[in-house]
Every structure is written in structure tokens, then in C-alpha cells.
Amino acid sequence: MKSIFNLDHQHEDLDSKIAAALERLSQAFRVLLWEKTKNYNLSPIQIQMLVFLLYHQNIATVGQLAREFSLTPATVSDAISSLEQKNLAARQQSENDRRSIAVTLTSEGKKMARKLSTWANVVHENIAAFDARDKLVVMNFLMRLIESLQQAGVITVARMCITCKFFQPNAHLKTDAPHHCLLLDKPLAHHALRLDCPEHESKN
């Protein structure tokens, strides 16, 4: 297979153009994240973990964080230890499983995470200027791509509606809300599909 970065091939291949465009976007996210590290004594992964912990307290053991970020438990443990030394995070026995150790944010950690949680907002601001119909097409495409990459083993965690056992696609055809969530027992419009749902349960 030819490289997506081979311009002679890329110019003639739509799939390569899309893959290369996504890689360029990933560069933009890396730049934005590194910009935040200049003002705080934190690494990019520590910033991502703080923000993740702020909004995902129900899935915050070391093992779960390792799966979330596709890192080894040892690497995650080192990052958490550094956050503990800065009084931004703490480990405690999980309320749901006494054998597990949950990672939580301290009050200082929550304040810091709130400050850091806007690191990608410039992307959101630029997306806001585009047509809503185009954005729905892009969202659907990206969710399907994430699902495909998860099935290929490239992405480890995907808590999207379309990968959930409660999701029924096209259950209400010819309506503005064609899909259905069995858990919520309600129809879902295309724009209401979630990319990250706390009630998600895998189909498998």
C-alpha cells in the first residue's frame, strides 16, 4: 500500500486526502495542548488526565485510565504520582469495588482542570461558523470512522451511541428523530447522538 504522504498518490486518492487531513488536524490539537504546558508545570498527558477526571469520575481507576489513553498502567501510575505531588489528584479505595483504587481530583485539581479544559476551544469556535447540515454529515462520518478504527484495534475506547447495545438505528423512519435509545426510552435525532455517553454499554 502506498503512503498517504506520497503526494503523487495523495493527489489522486480521496481516502489518502482525508487521512492526511485528519493527521494535519491531529497536529493542530498537539500544538494547542503543548501551548497549555508553557503556562503550567504539567505534561500534555497530565493535562488530558486532569480534564478527563473532571468529567469522568465514574471511570477513573488506573486500569481504566490506561485503556482510555492507550498507555501502560505503569505510565499512568507515574503521571498520577506526579499529579499527587502537585496536590492535584489523589488515590482512594473505589466505592464500587473495594479491590480497585480510584483516582480523584483534589479541590485544587478541580480548579486547575477547569482552567485547562478550554485548551481545544479554538477548534470549537471555528467549527461553529460552518453550516449545520455539513456538520451533521461530518459528525456521522467521524463516528463511523471511530467505530471502524475501534473494531480494527486502533482506538481502544469509544462510548458512542452507535456502539452501544441500547442504540436502535433507524427505528423511527421518516421522522426528525429516526433513532431510538432503549435506556432512555426516547427517540434520538441525528444531532442528539452522543460521542461520549456515561451510560454506554458495549454491544459485545
Rosetta blueprint (number, residue, H / E / L):
1 M L
2 K L
3 S L
4 I L
5 F L
6 N L
7 L H
8 D H
9 H H
10 Q H
11 H L
12 E L
13 D L
14 L H
15 D H
16 S H
17 K H
18 I H
19 A H
20 A H
21 A H
22 L H
23 E H
24 R H
25 L H
26 S H
27 Q H
28 A H
29 F H
30 R H
31 V H
32 L H
33 L H
34 W H
35 E H
36 K H
37 T H
38 K L
39 N L
40 Y L
41 N L
42 L L
43 S L
44 P H
45 I H
46 Q H
47 I H
48 Q H
49 M H
50 L H
51 V H
52 F H
53 L H
54 L H
55 Y H
56 H L
57 Q L
58 N L
59 I L
60 A L
61 T E
62 V H
63 G H
64 Q H
65 L H
66 A H
67 R H
68 E H
69 F H
70 S L
71 L L
72 T L
73 P H
74 A H
75 T H
76 V H
77 S H
78 D H
79 A H
80 I H
81 S H
82 S H
83 L H
84 E H
85 Q H
86 K L
87 N L
88 L L
89 A E
90 A E
91 R E
92 Q E
93 Q E
94 S L
95 E L
96 N L
97 D L
98 R L
99 R L
100 S L
101 I E
102 A E
103 V E
104 T E
105 L E
106 T L
107 S H
108 E H
109 G H
110 K H
111 K H
112 M H
113 A H
114 R H
115 K H
116 L H
117 S L
118 T L
119 W L
120 A L
121 N H
122 V H
123 V H
124 H H
125 E H
126 N H
127 I H
128 A L
129 A L
130 F L
131 D L
132 A H
133 R H
134 D H
135 K H
136 L H
137 V H
138 V H
139 M H
140 N H
141 F H
142 L H
143 M H
144 R H
145 L H
146 I H
147 E H
148 S H
149 L H
150 Q H
151 Q H
152 A L
153 G L
154 V L
155 I L
156 T L
157 V L
158 A L
159 R L
160 M L
161 C H
162 I H
163 T H
164 C E
165 K L
166 F L
167 F E
168 Q E
169 P L
170 N L
171 A L
172 H L
173 L L
174 K L
175 T L
176 D L
177 A L
178 P L
179 H E
180 H E
181 C E
182 L L
183 L L
184 L L
185 D L
186 K E
187 P E
188 L E
189 A L
190 H H
191 H H
192 A H
193 L L
194 R L
195 L L
196 D L
197 C L
198 P L
199 E L
200 H L
201 E L
202 S E
203 K L
204 N L
